Amino acid sequence: MLEVRNLRSGYGATEVLHAVSLTVKAGQSVCIIGANGAGKTTLLRTLAGLIRPTAGRILLAGEEIVALSTSARLARGLALVPEGRRVFAPMTVEENLEMGAFRRLWPRRDRGVAQDLAMVFELFPRLQERRRQAAGLLSGGEQQMLAIGRALMGRPRLLLLDEPSMGLAPRVVQEIFATIRRLNAEGMSILLAEQNANMALRSAAHGYVLAEGEIVRADAGAVLMRDAGVRAAYLGL
C-alpha cells in the first residue's frame, strides 16, 4: 500500500528526516513511536504533501506520489488526521464532515455522501447528536472523533493519524483507539504516529521507532512491546 524509501525532509535548510524508509502493507496497521520532536509530524505531513521532501520516494499502491499535490494524494486514497484536530470551529459538525467529501459535492452532490455521513454517525453516535452544533464548541474528544470522521468522508485507502491521543482523557483515548482498531479490522490500512507508545504498539501489527529523524528500530508491535530498550525509553518500564 505505502512504501517510503530514503525520505529526507524538513523546513528550509533544517533537515528533520534523515533517509527514513518504511512500509505499510494493504490492510495493515503500522505505528511510529518516538519522543516529542523526533520527526513524527514532519513525516506524516510530508507523506500528505504538506511538506515537499528534499530526497527519497513515496509510493502509494505502486504509484510515485512525491510530485503530487495534497488534493491529488487525497484523490488517490490518502487522508491525514492532523495533530491538534484542526476542525473548522465556526462550521457545524455536519459541515465539517462534508468538507471531507468536498471532491464529491461540487459541481454535483454524490449520493454516496449521505451514506458516508450515516457511516460516520454510526461510528461516532455523539457526532450525530451534535450534527448542527459548531465544531468549536465540542470537547477535545469529540473534536478528535470529528477529525477522524472528516478524513473518512474522503473514502481513504490509507489513513494517516497524527497523535490522536494528544490532550485527551484516558477514557476517551481508549475509545479513540478502539475505533482505530475497528477501522483496521474492517480492512483499512493505517499509519499512526503516536507518543503514547503503549496504546500505539498494542493497536498495530508492526511498529517503527523514530529518534532524531531516523528509524532506529522496526519490528512487530508485540515484539517492540517486549524490547528492553523500547520499554525503558517509551513505556516507562
C-alpha positions in Angstrom: 0.0 0.0 0.0 2.7 2.5 1.1 6.4 2.4 0.5 8.7 5.2 1.8 12.3 4.9 0.6 15.2 7.0 1.9 13.0 10.0 2.6 14.6 13.3 3.6 12.5 16.3 4.6 12.4 19.3 6.9 11.9 23.0 7.0 14.1 25.3 4.9 17.8 24.4 5.5 16.9 22.3 8.5 16.7 18.6 7.7 14.4 16.8 10.2 14.1 13.4 8.5 17.2 11.5 7.5 16.8 8.7 5.0 13.6 7.3 6.5 12.2 4.1 5.0 9.1 2.2 6.0 6.3 0.1 4.6 2.6 -0.3 5.2 1.0 -3.3 3.6 -2.6 -3.3 2.4 -4.9 -3.8 5.4 -2.1 -3.4 7.9 -2.0 -1.1 10.9 1.5 0.4 11.5 2.6 2.8 14.2 5.5 5.2 14.5 6.6 5.9 18.1 9.1 8.4 19.3 9.6 11.3 21.7 8.3 14.7 21.1 10.5 16.3 18.4 11.6 13.0 16.8 10.1 13.9 13.5 6.7 12.1 13.5 4.6 15.0 12.5 7.1 16.1 9.8 6.9 12.5 8.4 3.2 12.5 8.1 3.0 16.0 6.8 5.5 15.0 4.1 3.5 11.9 3.2 0.3 14.0 2.9 2.0 16.5 0.6 2.1 19.5 3.0 5.9 19.4 3.0 8.0 18.8 -0.1 10.8 16.3 0.6 14.4 17.0 -0.5 15.1 13.4 -1.4 13.5 10.0 -1.4 10.5 8.2 -2.8 6.9 7.8 -1.7 4.9 5.1 -3.4 1.1 4.6 -2.8 -0.2 1.4 -4.3 2.9 1.3 -6.5 2.5 4.9 -7.8 5.1 7.5 -7.2 3.3 10.4 -5.5 6.2 12.7 -4.4 5.3 15.3 -7.1 1.6 15.2 -6.5 -0.4 17.9 -4.6 -2.2 17.2 -1.3 -5.5 17.1 -3.1 -4.2 14.7 -5.7 -3.0 12.4 -3.0 -6.4 12.6 -1.3 -8.0 11.6 -4.6 -5.8 8.6 -4.7 -6.9 7.5 -1.3 -4.5 9.0 1.3 -6.0 11.1 4.1 -4.4 12.8 7.1 -6.0 13.3 10.5 -3.7 16.1 11.7 -2.1 16.8 15.0 -4.4 19.0 17.1 -7.5 18.0 15.2 -7.7 21.2 13.1 -11.5 21.3 12.9 -13.3 24.2 11.3 -14.5 25.8 14.5 -17.3 28.1 13.2 -18.8 25.4 11.0 -21.2 22.8 12.2 -20.3 19.2 12.8 -22.1 18.1 9.6 -20.5 20.9 7.5 -17.0 19.8 8.8 -17.8 16.2 7.7 -19.0 17.4 4.3 -15.7 19.2 3.8 -14.0 15.9 4.0 -16.1 14.9 0.9 -15.7 18.2 -0.9 -14.5 16.5 -4.1 -17.8 14.7 -4.4 -20.0 17.7 -3.5 -19.2 20.0 -6.4 -20.4 20.6 -9.1 -23.0 17.9 -8.3 -23.6 16.2 -5.0 -22.7 12.5 -5.0 -25.5 10.4 -3.5 -22.8 8.4 -1.6 -22.1 11.4 0.6 -25.3 10.7 2.6 -24.3 7.1 3.0 -20.8 8.1 4.3 -22.4 10.5 6.7 -24.5 7.7 8.1 -21.4 5.5 8.4 -19.6 8.2 10.4 -22.6 8.8 12.6 -22.8 5.0 13.3 -19.1 5.0 14.2 -19.4 8.1 16.4 -23.0 8.5 17.7 -22.1 11.6 19.6 -21.4 13.4 16.3 -24.9 12.7 15.1 -26.3 14.1 18.4 -24.3 17.3 17.7 -24.5 17.5 14.0 -26.0 21.0 14.0 -23.6 22.3 16.7 -20.5 24.4 15.9 -17.4 22.3 15.9 -15.5 24.7 18.1 -18.0 24.0 21.0 -17.2 20.3 21.1 -15.0 18.7 23.7 -11.5 17.6 22.7 -12.5 14.0 22.4 -15.5 14.9 20.2 -13.3 17.1 18.0 -10.9 14.1 17.5 -13.9 12.0 16.5 -14.9 14.7 14.1 -11.4 14.9 12.6 -11.3 11.2 12.0 -14.8 11.2 10.6 -13.9 14.1 8.3 -11.0 12.1 6.9 -13.2 9.0 6.4 -15.6 11.1 4.3 -12.8 11.1 1.7 -13.1 7.3 1.4 -9.3 6.8 2.0 -7.4 3.6 1.4 -4.7 4.7 3.8 -5.5 6.7 6.9 -2.7 8.7 8.5 -3.2 9.6 12.1 -1.0 12.2 13.9 -1.1 12.0 17.7 -4.8 11.1 18.1 -4.5 10.7 21.9 -3.0 14.2 22.4 -4.6 16.1 25.3 -7.4 13.6 25.8 -8.7 11.9 29.0 -7.7 8.2 29.4 -11.3 7.0 28.9 -11.5 9.0 25.6 -8.2 7.7 24.5 -9.4 4.1 25.0 -12.5 4.9 22.9 -10.5 6.5 20.0 -8.1 3.6 19.9 -11.0 1.1 19.9 -12.3 2.9 16.8 -8.9 2.8 15.1 -8.7 -1.0 15.7 -12.2 -1.4 14.4 -11.4 0.5 11.2 -8.3 -1.6 10.7 -10.3 -4.8 11.3 -12.7 -3.7 8.6 -9.8 -3.6 6.1 -8.5 0.0 6.3 -4.7 0.5 6.1 -3.5 2.7 8.9 -0.3 4.6 9.7 -0.3 6.0 13.2 2.2 8.4 14.7 1.8 8.5 18.5 3.7 9.5 21.6 1.6 7.1 23.7 3.7 4.1 22.8 1.8 1.7 24.9 -1.5 2.3 23.1 0.1 2.5 19.7 2.0 -0.8 19.9 -1.0 -2.6 21.3 -3.0 -1.4 18.3 -0.5 -2.0 15.5 0.7 -5.1 13.8 4.1 -3.5 13.1 6.0 -0.6 14.6 8.9 1.8 13.9 10.8 3.7 16.5 11.8 7.2 15.2 14.6 9.0 17.1 16.1 12.3 15.9 14.7 11.9 12.4 16.0 8.3 11.9 14.3 4.9 12.1 16.3 3.2 14.9 14.2 0.1 15.4 11.5 -1.8 13.5 9.6 -5.0 14.4 6.2 -6.4 15.1 4.3 -4.4 17.6 4.2 -7.2 20.1 8.0 -7.7 19.8 8.7 -4.0 20.4 6.4 -4.1 23.5 8.9 -6.7 25.0 12.1 -5.0 23.9 14.0 -3.8 26.9 15.2 -0.6 25.2 11.8 0.4 24.0 10.2 -0.4 27.4 12.7 1.8 29.2 12.7 4.7 26.7 9.0 4.8 25.7 6.9 2.7 28.0 8.3 3.9 31.4 9.2 0.3 32.4 
